[in-house]
């Protein structure tokens, strides 16, 4: 496996960064996020990821077909798997995700798992909302709202 590296490029959202080890996408970094200290580089997988993200942002793609991997607890992986199943243009609340994975009292922990997601867009945490509003998002509330509107308008 090649060493992990990062590539930053301009999208309709602003500067977006993708990290990869050559075999899997290891991170997607939104314009408002701090980047890890990794050497700059690109590979075929990152180019494919950039293409799929561009298609998503232009409304031509509703799901991603990329190998991606991130470290996390069993609980976090359950949450991320449940989030990946939320259809394009739809939302679920933190509480609904908690109930879906059999942890009905864990809505706050679901929110924490969303905050620890290093693969936003690919694992669409922007589709998870608070029962009384948008909820938080690593990219900020405005970006979350923009992504939800994009999907709603193009669904």
One Martini backbone bead per residue (centre of mass of N, CA, C, O) as a GRO file, in nm:
protein
  155
    1UNK     BB    1   0.097   0.036   0.022
    2UNK     BB    2   0.069   0.354  -0.007
    3UNK     BB    3   0.112   0.647   0.095
    4UNK     BB    4  -0.044   0.897   0.226
    5UNK     BB    5  -0.241   1.149   0.052
    6UNK     BB    6  -0.309   1.485  -0.090
    7UNK     BB    7  -0.584   1.669  -0.257
    8UNK     BB    8  -0.643   1.996  -0.391
    9UNK     BB    9  -0.955   2.152  -0.503
   10UNK     BB   10  -1.191   2.304  -0.705
   11UNK     BB   11  -1.527   2.379  -0.627
   12UNK     BB   12  -1.854   2.480  -0.575
   13UNK     BB   13  -1.774   2.491  -0.253
   14UNK     BB   14  -1.468   2.493  -0.295
   15UNK     BB   15  -1.218   2.378  -0.122
   16UNK     BB   16  -1.113   2.043  -0.176
   17UNK     BB   17  -1.018   1.737  -0.006
   18UNK     BB   18  -0.822   1.436  -0.075
   19UNK     BB   19  -0.756   1.117   0.060
   20UNK     BB   20  -0.497   0.860   0.000
   21UNK     BB   21  -0.341   0.516  -0.050
   22UNK     BB   22  -0.447   0.401  -0.351
   23UNK     BB   23  -0.699   0.205  -0.249
   24UNK     BB   24  -0.832   0.435  -0.062
   25UNK     BB   25  -1.039   0.650   0.074
   26UNK     BB   26  -0.961   0.854   0.379
   27UNK     BB   27  -1.065   1.153   0.280
   28UNK     BB   28  -1.287   1.441   0.324
   29UNK     BB   29  -1.240   1.800   0.282
   30UNK     BB   30  -1.379   2.071   0.367
   31UNK     BB   31  -1.339   2.412   0.348
   32UNK     BB   32  -1.359   2.436   0.688
   33UNK     BB   33  -1.130   2.234   0.721
   34UNK     BB   34  -0.875   2.080   0.853
   35UNK     BB   35  -0.571   1.958   0.755
   36UNK     BB   36  -0.369   1.719   0.714
   37UNK     BB   37  -0.034   1.606   0.734
   38UNK     BB   38   0.026   1.571   0.395
   39UNK     BB   39   0.125   1.483   0.107
   40UNK     BB   40   0.120   1.584  -0.203
   41UNK     BB   41  -0.116   1.422  -0.429
   42UNK     BB   42  -0.198   1.177  -0.687
   43UNK     BB   43  -0.452   0.955  -0.823
   44UNK     BB   44  -0.683   0.765  -0.973
   45UNK     BB   45  -0.881   0.765  -0.733
   46UNK     BB   46  -0.891   1.071  -0.687
   47UNK     BB   47  -0.992   1.141  -0.967
   48UNK     BB   48  -1.254   0.981  -0.938
   49UNK     BB   49  -1.359   1.131  -0.691
   50UNK     BB   50  -1.368   1.412  -0.818
   51UNK     BB   51  -1.569   1.331  -1.038
   52UNK     BB   52  -1.803   1.233  -0.854
   53UNK     BB   53  -1.834   1.494  -0.693
   54UNK     BB   54  -1.900   1.671  -0.939
   55UNK     BB   55  -2.154   1.514  -1.016
   56UNK     BB   56  -2.303   1.563  -0.755
   57UNK     BB   57  -2.293   1.885  -0.758
   58UNK     BB   58  -2.454   1.871  -1.055
   59UNK     BB   59  -2.678   1.620  -1.032
   60UNK     BB   60  -2.552   1.333  -1.175
   61UNK     BB   61  -2.524   1.217  -0.870
   62UNK     BB   62  -2.639   0.995  -0.586
   63UNK     BB   63  -2.392   0.800  -0.580
   64UNK     BB   64  -2.113   0.613  -0.469
   65UNK     BB   65  -1.809   0.440  -0.631
   66UNK     BB   66  -1.601   0.399  -0.365
   67UNK     BB   67  -1.324   0.328  -0.203
   68UNK     BB   68  -1.365   0.340   0.158
   69UNK     BB   69  -1.185   0.440   0.468
   70UNK     BB   70  -1.229   0.428   0.834
   71UNK     BB   71  -1.176   0.489   1.149
   72UNK     BB   72  -1.357   0.305   1.414
   73UNK     BB   73  -1.605   0.212   1.581
   74UNK     BB   74  -1.864   0.008   1.583
   75UNK     BB   75  -2.071   0.229   1.620
   76UNK     BB   76  -1.977   0.419   1.395
   77UNK     BB   77  -2.017   0.211   1.165
   78UNK     BB   78  -2.320   0.184   1.204
   79UNK     BB   79  -2.388   0.475   1.148
   80UNK     BB   80  -2.255   0.507   0.868
   81UNK     BB   81  -2.423   0.285   0.734
   82UNK     BB   82  -2.701   0.416   0.783
   83UNK     BB   83  -2.640   0.681   0.629
   84UNK     BB   84  -2.582   0.555   0.348
   85UNK     BB   85  -2.903   0.464   0.328
   86UNK     BB   86  -2.983   0.742   0.272
   87UNK     BB   87  -3.153   0.895   0.055
   88UNK     BB   88  -3.161   1.102  -0.180
   89UNK     BB   89  -3.330   1.385  -0.046
   90UNK     BB   90  -3.312   1.276   0.244
   91UNK     BB   91  -3.396   1.236   0.598
   92UNK     BB   92  -3.264   1.200   0.933
   93UNK     BB   93  -3.248   1.154   1.256
   94UNK     BB   94  -3.063   1.083   1.518
   95UNK     BB   95  -3.287   0.907   1.651
   96UNK     BB   96  -3.345   0.725   1.408
   97UNK     BB   97  -3.066   0.602   1.391
   98UNK     BB   98  -3.055   0.487   1.676
   99UNK     BB   99  -3.297   0.298   1.638
  100UNK     BB  100  -3.195   0.143   1.385
  101UNK     BB  101  -2.928   0.032   1.563
  102UNK     BB  102  -3.045  -0.028   1.867
  103UNK     BB  103  -3.003   0.289   2.012
  104UNK     BB  104  -3.241   0.492   2.133
  105UNK     BB  105  -3.042   0.673   2.346
  106UNK     BB  106  -2.805   0.770   2.100
  107UNK     BB  107  -2.826   1.050   1.954
  108UNK     BB  108  -2.566   1.197   2.047
  109UNK     BB  109  -2.370   0.976   1.944
  110UNK     BB  110  -2.447   1.011   1.652
  111UNK     BB  111  -2.343   1.300   1.632
  112UNK     BB  112  -2.050   1.226   1.696
  113UNK     BB  113  -2.010   1.036   1.455
  114UNK     BB  114  -2.055   1.252   1.245
  115UNK     BB  115  -1.813   1.435   1.344
  116UNK     BB  116  -1.606   1.175   1.275
  117UNK     BB  117  -1.642   1.200   0.976
  118UNK     BB  118  -1.401   1.163   0.697
  119UNK     BB  119  -1.657   1.115   0.460
  120UNK     BB  120  -1.793   1.337   0.334
  121UNK     BB  121  -2.061   1.268   0.110
  122UNK     BB  122  -2.010   0.962   0.107
  123UNK     BB  123  -2.104   1.015   0.406
  124UNK     BB  124  -2.419   1.176   0.450
  125UNK     BB  125  -2.447   1.373   0.725
  126UNK     BB  126  -2.634   1.601   0.610
  127UNK     BB  127  -2.896   1.396   0.640
  128UNK     BB  128  -2.862   1.466   0.944
  129UNK     BB  129  -3.095   1.562   1.195
  130UNK     BB  130  -3.259   1.735   1.404
  131UNK     BB  131  -3.568   1.741   1.548
  132UNK     BB  132  -3.537   2.091   1.563
  133UNK     BB  133  -3.337   2.076   1.303
  134UNK     BB  134  -3.032   2.060   1.154
  135UNK     BB  135  -2.779   2.079   1.304
  136UNK     BB  136  -2.472   1.971   1.276
  137UNK     BB  137  -2.156   2.049   1.084
  138UNK     BB  138  -1.839   2.037   0.973
  139UNK     BB  139  -1.905   2.261   0.735
  140UNK     BB  140  -2.155   2.383   0.837
  141UNK     BB  141  -2.471   2.510   0.815
  142UNK     BB  142  -2.464   2.627   0.525
  143UNK     BB  143  -2.362   2.370   0.384
  144UNK     BB  144  -2.584   2.182   0.470
  145UNK     BB  145  -2.813   2.342   0.338
  146UNK     BB  146  -2.699   2.333   0.050
  147UNK     BB  147  -2.704   2.022   0.018
  148UNK     BB  148  -3.005   1.982   0.073
  149UNK     BB  149  -3.103   2.164  -0.158
  150UNK     BB  150  -2.969   2.019  -0.388
  151UNK     BB  151  -3.120   1.750  -0.348
  152UNK     BB  152  -3.408   1.858  -0.355
  153UNK     BB  153  -3.394   2.003  -0.640
  154UNK     BB  154  -3.271   1.714  -0.785
  155UNK     BB  155  -3.467   1.460  -0.702
   0.00000   0.00000   0.00000
